[in-house]
Amino acid sequence: MNLDGITLSVIVSELKDLYDAKIERIYQPLRDEITIYLHSKAGKRRLTLSASASDCRLHITNQTKQNPEKAPNFCMVLRKYLLAGRIAGIIQVGLDRTVQILIDSKDEMGILCRYTLIAELMGKYSNLILCDQEGRILDSIKHVSLDVSSKRQVLPGLKYTLPPSEKKNPLTASAEELAKILEGKELPGGLQQYIEGISPQTAIQLCEEYWSEKFPVSVPEAEAYGFALHIQMRIREILEHPMPCLQKDMNGKPVFFSAVPYAAYSEQGRQSFQTANETIDNFYAIRLYIQQFKSMQDQLLKLLRKQIVRLEKKVKIHLETIQGREKADKFLLYGELISANLYQLKRGISKAEILNYYTNEPIVIPLDPSISPAQNASKFFKKASKMKHGAVIAQEYFDKDSAELSYLKSLEFDAMSAQDMQDLEEVKAEMIRFGYLSLAPREKLRRSDPLERPRKFLSQNGYTILAGRNSRQNDALTMRIAQEEDYWFHAKNIPGSHVILFTRGTQPSEIDMLQAAIIAASLCRAKHSGKLPIDYVQRKHIWKANGAKPGMVLYDNYRTIIAEADADLVNKLEQL
């Protein structure tokens, strides 16, 4: 979503309280983004200017970002000319997406000069440009050479010129002029193409207001003038009485922001704000949070899955070695039978048919003709011993690696089911603790109390049910909080939450037990797999093996109930 001219006009009008504000600090947190720290009559303010192709914007922000240790060149140029300067004006060019910030600042000789910081907020053509009082470019965040554009260059030393535009300003053009331009033009796209300030959403809204939802493909000649008058009237109304809001989808992801609500979009996903600056700041803050969350989640899952694949290969090899124990038993039998029949076997034969006294049936045993029968027997005994010894060792490694694999799969589930950054930070902390991830330089390990924020539910009959959000919390709920008579629920052999039904010294009803089981089914990796076996047992029958990782427990005397995930029931029972 790129900022449109109408919303930008509302933003600029709200920035008048920055007039005479002093510039205290300037940072460049991102390649295409500048943050200016101001001291105004209204207090401390942070002004963000972004020339990002996808996120170009200008607004007051409450968000903080990490700045690079070494300031980029453009940031250094801004500091040189603008630090300690004061804002003299903020002007939008027509209803277009170009804003000029006038700044009075002293030069190296102490002479007061007027500089202009220009924000061109035009998608992939966005730029931030600093000009001197003669209108010459001192520097820009993006240099545009002749190789990039033959129409307009943006380079230090050149005279600044506005971006070329054929669009009409609907606030200064007459209705007749607009009507002449609009005649026969495609709808709604023609509005964006020929009139300043209009976004795709605004274009659709204007068309639906004038013609209803079934508006024509193009502007009829007979209705061009009336439509032009409507456009002018509505834009003036929006600018005089803005009602800024952002629109979210069903998942709470922000879709777009606007100066007024649009009837075509549901009120359910609409969030209103006092100012357009607050609206756009929240829009990008939410979107950045979602992007950071997704990036961190993908990173953790990639690392975890790499470790899981590695362990799965090891476990497979261990299992094959363990299964070789059957061959060891066969070789042991061969050795015994050869030893029992040495008197009738001769050197040089490649096989021998001998009666198996365990089954009373003949068996054919392969022999090495180059060695004696006794040596063949010894060879089989050695093979059997070696394979049995290997199987014993393999079993030890199999148990160890299988336990680690289960833990990694539980961490993977924790990362997949994380609902916020704090959940992911918990997973990251566990990975660092057990050596699956290294702590970055200057990074501090952030770990919350494992008993914070467990998911809480209330059964039909008022029993409290808690569910862990991650392995540490699972461990704390089961091993530290739950009492001996409380019930523990968990999807059978499937990564998922530990679910504790607190009994309060009474016996919960079948419906309470079933609801706890449904919660366990809903909070496990296989929640979309239909009916699932859910093990349940009283806490007194649960223990941890020596050295077991968080959330890994053993239990006996359990029962199993079949339950199916039910998101609606879970939402109904959850206590927020």
C-alpha positions in Angstrom: 0.0 0.0 0.0 1.5 3.3 -1.1 0.5 6.6 0.4 -2.0 8.5 -1.7 -2.2 12.3 -2.2 -5.4 12.8 -0.3 -4.2 11.0 2.9 -0.8 12.7 2.5 -2.6 16.1 2.5 -4.4 15.2 5.8 -1.0 14.1 7.3 0.7 17.4 6.2 -2.1 19.5 7.7 -1.5 17.7 11.0 2.2 18.5 10.9 1.7 22.2 11.4 2.5 21.9 15.1 6.0 21.0 13.9 6.6 24.6 12.6 9.6 26.1 14.4 10.5 22.7 15.8 14.2 22.3 16.4 16.1 19.4 14.7 18.0 17.6 17.5 19.1 14.3 15.9 19.0 12.6 12.5 19.3 8.8 11.9 19.1 6.5 8.9 17.9 3.1 10.3 17.2 1.6 6.9 18.7 2.1 3.5 15.8 4.2 2.2 14.5 5.7 5.5 15.3 8.7 7.6 14.2 9.5 11.2 14.4 13.2 12.4 14.2 13.8 16.1 12.5 17.1 16.8 11.8 19.3 19.8 8.5 21.2 19.1 6.1 23.3 21.1 4.0 20.2 21.6 7.0 18.2 22.9 9.4 15.6 21.5 8.5 14.3 18.1 10.0 11.8 15.6 9.4 12.3 11.9 9.9 9.4 9.6 10.5 9.8 5.9 10.8 6.7 3.8 11.7 6.3 0.1 11.1 2.6 0.1 9.4 1.3 -3.1 6.8 -0.6 -1.1 6.6 1.6 2.1 7.2 5.2 0.9 5.7 7.5 3.5 6.0 10.6 5.7 4.5 10.8 9.2 5.1 11.2 12.9 6.1 7.9 14.5 6.2 6.4 18.0 8.3 3.5 16.8 12.0 3.1 17.4 14.4 1.2 15.2 18.0 0.1 15.6 20.4 2.4 13.9 23.6 1.3 12.2 26.9 2.0 14.0 28.2 4.1 11.1 25.8 6.6 9.6 25.3 6.3 5.8 26.5 9.2 3.6 23.1 10.8 3.1 22.5 10.8 6.8 25.9 12.5 7.3 24.9 15.2 4.7 21.6 15.9 6.5 23.4 16.2 9.8 25.9 18.6 8.3 23.3 21.0 7.0 20.2 20.5 9.1 21.2 19.7 12.7 20.0 22.5 15.1 17.9 23.9 12.3 14.2 24.7 12.6 11.3 23.7 10.5 9.9 26.8 8.7 7.1 25.0 6.7 5.8 21.7 5.3 4.2 22.1 1.9 2.5 19.5 -0.3 2.9 20.1 -4.1 -0.7 20.3 -5.2 -2.4 17.1 -4.3 0.5 15.0 -5.5 2.8 12.8 -3.4 5.6 15.3 -3.2 6.2 17.2 0.1 8.8 20.0 0.7 10.0 20.5 4.2 11.5 24.0 4.6 14.3 24.2 7.2 16.2 27.3 8.4 19.7 26.4 9.5 23.0 28.1 9.8 25.8 27.2 7.4 29.5 26.8 8.3 29.9 30.6 8.4 27.0 31.1 10.8 24.8 32.6 8.1 21.1 31.5 8.3 20.1 29.6 5.1 17.0 27.9 4.0 17.3 24.3 3.0 14.5 22.2 1.5 14.2 18.5 2.3 12.0 17.0 -0.4 10.1 13.7 0.0 8.9 12.3 -3.4 6.6 9.4 -2.3 5.9 7.7 -5.6 6.4 3.9 -5.2 9.5 2.7 -6.9 10.3 6.2 -8.0 10.4 7.5 -4.4 13.3 9.6 -3.2 14.5 11.9 -0.5 16.4 15.0 -1.7 18.1 17.8 0.1 18.4 21.2 -1.8 20.1 24.4 -0.9 18.4 27.8 -1.0 19.3 28.1 -4.7 17.4 25.0 -5.4 20.5 22.9 -6.2 20.7 19.3 -5.0 23.1 18.8 -2.2 22.5 15.1 -2.0 19.7 12.4 -2.3 19.1 9.1 -0.8 18.9 7.7 -4.3 21.0 9.0 -7.1 19.3 9.0 -10.5 21.7 9.2 -13.3 21.2 9.4 -17.1 21.6 5.6 -17.2 18.6 5.3 -15.0 16.4 8.0 -16.4 16.7 10.1 -19.5 13.9 12.4 -18.5 15.1 13.6 -15.1 18.3 13.2 -13.2 18.7 13.6 -9.5 22.4 14.1 -8.7 24.4 16.5 -6.4 25.0 19.8 -8.1 22.1 19.7 -10.5 19.1 22.1 -10.3 16.1 20.4 -8.7 13.0 19.9 -10.9 9.7 18.4 -9.9 8.8 15.0 -11.2 7.0 15.2 -14.5 3.2 14.8 -14.2 0.2 15.0 -16.5 -2.3 14.7 -13.6 -4.7 17.5 -12.7 -5.2 18.8 -9.2 -9.0 18.4 -8.6 -8.9 21.3 -6.1 -7.5 23.9 -8.5 -8.9 22.7 -11.8 -12.4 23.6 -12.8 -15.2 21.1 -13.1 -15.2 21.7 -16.8 -11.5 20.9 -17.1 -11.9 17.7 -15.1 -15.0 16.7 -17.1 -13.1 17.1 -20.4 -10.3 14.9 -19.1 -12.6 12.2 -17.7 -14.8 11.8 -20.8 -14.5 8.2 -22.0 -11.8 7.3 -19.6 -11.7 3.8 -18.1 -13.2 3.3 -14.6 -11.9 3.2 -12.0 -8.3 3.2 -13.3 -8.7 6.5 -15.2 -9.2 8.4 -12.0 -5.8 7.4 -10.7 -4.1 8.0 -14.1 -5.4 11.5 -14.7 -6.3 13.0 -11.3 -3.9 13.8 -8.4 -4.3 12.3 -5.0 -6.4 9.2 -5.8 -5.6 5.7 -4.7 -7.3 2.5 -6.1 -9.6 2.3 -3.1 -10.6 5.9 -3.4 -11.3 5.6 -7.1 -13.6 2.6 -6.5 -15.3 4.5 -3.6 -15.9 7.6 -5.8 -17.4 5.5 -8.6 -19.7 3.5 -6.2 -20.9 6.7 -4.5 -21.9 8.3 -7.8 -23.2 5.3 -9.8 -23.7 2.6 -7.1 -21.8 -0.7 -7.2 -22.5 -1.3 -10.9 -20.7 1.7 -12.3 -19.9 1.9 -16.1 -16.8 0.7 -17.7 -15.9 4.2 -18.8 -17.1 7.8 -18.0 -20.2 8.6 -20.2 -19.9 12.0 -21.9 -23.3 13.1 -20.5 -22.3 12.3 -16.9 -18.6 13.6 -17.0 -19.5 17.0 -15.6 -21.6 15.7 -12.8 -19.0 13.1 -11.9 -16.3 15.8 -11.9 -18.4 17.9 -9.5 -18.9 14.9 -7.2 -15.1 14.2 -7.2 -14.3 17.8 -6.2 -17.0 17.9 -3.5 -16.0 14.5 -1.9 -12.3 15.3 -1.8 -13.0 18.7 -0.1 -15.2 16.9 2.4 -12.5 14.3 3.1 -9.9 17.0 3.6 -12.2 19.1 5.8 -13.5 16.2 7.9 -11.1 13.3 7.8 -11.9 10.1 9.7 -8.6 8.2 9.4 -8.6 4.5 9.7 -6.9 1.3 8.7 -8.5 -1.8 7.3 -7.5 -5.3 8.4 -8.3 -8.7 6.9 -9.8 -11.6 8.8 -6.5 -12.5 10.3 -5.8 -9.1 11.7 -3.3 -8.2 9.0 -3.5 -4.6 7.8 -4.6 -4.2 4.2 -4.6 -0.5 3.6 -5.1 2.9 5.3 -7.2 5.8 4.3 -8.3 9.3 5.3 -12.0 8.1 5.6 -13.7 4.8 5.9 -14.8 3.1 2.7 -18.2 1.5 2.5 -17.0 -1.4 0.3 -15.0 -2.8 3.3 -16.3 -4.4 6.4 -16.6 -2.4 9.6 -15.4 -5.5 11.5 -11.9 -5.2 10.2 -11.8 -1.4 10.5 -9.8 0.5 13.2 -10.2 4.2 13.6 -7.7 6.7 14.9 -7.7 10.4 15.9 -5.1 11.4 13.4 -3.8 10.2 10.0 -0.3 10.3 11.4 -1.3 7.8 14.1 -3.1 5.7 11.5 -0.2 5.3 9.2 2.3 4.8 12.0 0.1 1.9 13.4 -0.3 0.4 9.9 3.4 0.1 9.3 4.2 -0.9 12.9 1.8 -3.8 12.7 3.1 -4.8 9.2 6.7 -4.6 10.4 5.8 -6.7 13.4 4.2 -9.3 11.2 7.2 -9.3 8.8 9.7 -9.6 11.7 7.6 -12.3 13.3 7.4 -14.3 10.1 11.1 -13.8 9.4 12.1 -15.0 12.9 9.7 -17.9 12.7 11.0 -19.1 9.3 14.6 -18.8 10.6 14.0 -20.9 13.7 12.0 -23.5 11.8 14.7 -23.8 9.2 17.3 -24.4 11.8 15.1 -26.8 13.7 14.2 -28.8 10.7 17.8 -29.1 9.7 18.6 -30.6 13.1 15.5 -32.9 12.9 16.5 -34.3 9.5 20.0 -34.9 10.8 18.7 -36.8 13.9 16.1 -38.8 11.8 19.0 -40.1 9.7 21.0 -41.1 12.8 18.0 -42.8 14.4 17.4 -44.7 11.2 21.0 -46.0 11.2 20.7 -46.9 14.9 17.5 -48.8 14.2 19.1 -50.8 11.3 22.0 -51.7 13.6 19.6 -52.8 16.3 17.6 -54.9 13.8 20.9 -56.6 13.0 20.5 -58.4 16.3 18.4 -61.0 14.4 21.3 -61.8 12.2 23.5 -62.1 15.3 21.2 -64.8 16.6 21.4 -66.6 13.2 25.2 -66.5 13.2 25.3 -67.7 16.8 23.1 -70.7 15.8 25.5 -71.4 12.8 28.5 -71.5 15.2 26.7 -73.8 17.6 25.6 -76.3 14.9 29.0 -76.4 13.3 30.7 -76.9 16.6 28.3 -79.8 17.4 29.0 -81.5 14.1 32.7 -81.0 13.7 33.3 -84.7 13.5 31.3 -85.0 10.2 32.5 -81.8 8.5 35.6 -81.6 6.4 37.8 -78.7 5.3 37.2 -77.4 1.7 33.4 -77.6 1.6 31.4 -74.4 0.8 28.2 -75.4 2.6 26.9 -78.0 5.0 23.4 -79.3 5.6 23.0 -79.8 9.3 20.0 -80.8 11.5 18.8 -77.8 13.6 18.2 -79.4 17.0 16.0 -76.5 18.0 13.5 -77.0 15.2 14.4 -80.6 14.3 14.6 -79.5 10.7 17.7 -79.5 8.4 19.4 -76.1 7.7 22.0 -75.2 5.1 25.0 -73.2 6.5 27.4 -71.4 4.1 31.1 -72.2 4.9 34.4 -70.7 3.9 36.3 -73.6 2.2 39.7 -72.0 2.8 39.5 -72.5 6.5 38.6 -75.4 8.8 35.1 -76.1 10.1 36.2 -75.1 13.6 37.6 -71.8 12.2 34.2 -71.3 10.4 32.4 -71.8 13.8 34.8 -69.3 15.5 34.1 -66.8 12.7 30.4 -67.0 13.1 30.7 -66.6 16.9 32.8 -63.5 16.5 30.3 -62.0 14.0 27.5 -62.7 16.4 29.3 -61.2 19.3 30.3 -58.1 17.3 26.7 -57.5 16.0 25.2 -58.0 19.5 27.6 -55.6 21.0 26.9 -53.1 18.2 23.2 -53.5 18.8 23.6 -52.8 22.5 25.5 -49.6 21.8 23.1 -48.7 19.0 20.2 -49.1 21.4 21.8 -46.6 23.8 22.3 -44.1 21.0 18.9 -44.8 19.6 17.2 -44.0 23.0 19.3 -40.8 23.4 18.8 -39.5 19.8 15.1 -40.5 19.8 14.6 -38.4 23.0 16.4 -35.5 21.4 14.4 -35.9 18.2 11.1 -35.8 20.2 12.3 -32.6 22.0 13.3 -30.9 18.7 9.9 -31.8 17.2 8.2 -30.3 20.3 10.3 -27.1 19.8 9.3 -27.1 16.1 5.6 -27.3 17.2 6.2 -24.4 19.6 7.7 -22.3 16.8 4.9 -23.2 14.4 2.1 -22.5 16.9 3.8 -19.3 18.3 1.3 -16.4 18.5 3.7 -13.5 19.2 7.3 -12.5 19.4 7.5 -13.5 23.0 6.6 -17.1 22.1 9.3 -17.1 19.5 11.9 -15.6 21.9 11.1 -18.5 24.3 11.9 -21.0 21.5 15.0 -19.2 20.5 16.2 -19.1 24.2 15.7 -22.9 24.4 17.7 -23.4 21.2 20.5 -21.3 22.5 20.5 -23.0 25.9 20.9 -26.5 24.3 23.4 -25.4 21.6 21.2 -25.5 18.5 21.7 -21.7 18.0 24.5 -19.3 19.0 23.9 -16.0 20.7 24.7 -13.1 18.4 27.4 -10.6 19.4 26.0 -8.0 21.9 22.7 -10.0 21.9 21.1 -10.6 25.3 19.3 -13.8 26.0 15.7 -12.8 26.8 13.7 -15.4 28.8 10.5 -14.8 30.6 9.1 -16.6 33.7 7.8 -19.9 32.3 4.7 -19.5 34.4 3.8 -16.2 32.6 0.9 -16.3 30.2 -0.2 -19.9 30.1 -3.4 -20.4 28.1 -6.3 -20.5 30.6 -9.7 -22.2 30.1 -12.8 -22.7 32.2 -14.7 -26.0 31.7 -18.4 -26.3 31.6 -18.6 -26.9 35.4 -16.0 -24.2 36.3 -12.8 -26.3 36.5 -9.6 -24.3 35.6 -7.6 -25.8 32.7 -4.2 -24.5 31.9 -2.2 -25.2 28.7 1.5 -24.6 28.1 2.6 -22.3 25.2 6.1 -23.9 24.9 8.3 -26.6 26.3 9.5 -24.7 29.4 5.9 -23.7 30.3 4.7 -27.3 29.7 7.4 -28.4 32.1 6.6 -25.8 34.7 2.8 -26.5 34.6 3.2 -30.3 34.9 6.2 -30.6 37.3 5.8 -27.5 39.5 2.2 -26.3 39.5 0.0 -29.4 39.0 -0.9 -31.3 42.3 -0.9 -35.1 42.6 -4.7 -35.4 42.0 -4.8 -33.0 39.0 -5.2 -34.5 35.6 -2.7 -34.2 32.8 -3.7 -34.5 29.1 -1.6 -34.8 26.0 -2.0 -36.0 22.4 -0.5 -39.5 22.2 3.0 -39.5 20.6 2.3 -36.1 19.0 4.0 -32.8 19.9 1.6 -30.5 21.6 0.7 -28.6 24.8 0.6 -30.1 28.2 -3.0 -29.6 29.4 -3.7 -29.6 33.2 -7.2 -30.0 34.6 -7.1 -28.7 38.2 -9.5 -30.9 40.2 -9.6 -28.8 43.5 -9.8 -32.1 45.4 -13.0 -33.3 43.6 -13.7 -35.6 40.7 -14.4 -33.7 37.4 -17.4 -34.9 35.4 -17.0 -36.7 32.0 -17.8 -33.5 30.2 -15.0 -31.6 32.0 -12.6 -34.4 31.2 -13.7 -34.5 27.5 -13.4 -30.7 27.2 -9.8 -30.9 28.6 -9.1 -33.7 26.0 -10.6 -31.5 23.2 -8.3 -28.7 24.3 -5.3 -31.0 24.1 -6.4 -32.2 20.6 -6.8 -28.6 19.5 -3.3 -27.6 20.8 -1.2 -30.3 19.1 0.5 -30.7 15.8 -2.1 -33.1 14.4 -5.1 -30.9 15.2 -6.4 -31.1 11.6 -6.2 -34.9 11.5 -9.7 -35.6 12.9 -10.2 -37.8 15.9 -7.0 -38.3 18.0 -6.0 -40.5 21.0 -5.4 -38.3 24.0 -3.6 -39.8 27.0 -4.7 -38.6 30.4 -3.4 -39.5 33.9 -3.1 -37.9 37.3 0.0 -35.9 38.0 1.2 -38.4 40.6 1.9 -40.9 37.8 4.2 -38.6 35.9 8.0 -38.3 36.2 11.0 -37.1 34.3 14.0 -39.2 33.2 17.5 -38.1 34.3 18.7 -35.3 32.0 15.4 -35.0 30.2 14.8 -31.8 28.4 11.9 -29.4 29.2 8.5 -30.8 28.5 9.8 -34.4 28.1 8.0 -36.6 30.7 7.3 -40.3 31.3 4.0 -41.6 32.7 2.1 -44.9 33.5 -1.3 -45.9 34.8 -2.8 -43.7 32.0 -6.0 -44.0 30.1 -6.8 -42.9 26.5 -9.8 -40.9 25.3 -10.6 -40.1 21.7 -11.2 -36.4 21.0 -11.3 -34.1 18.0 -10.0 -30.6 17.8 -12.7 -28.0 18.1 -11.6 -24.4 17.6 -15.0 -22.9 18.4 -15.2 -24.7 21.8 -11.6 -23.7 22.6 -12.4 -20.0 21.9 -15.5 -20.3 24.0 -13.8 -21.8 27.0 -10.6 -19.7 26.9 -10.3 -16.9 29.4 -8.5 -13.9 27.9 
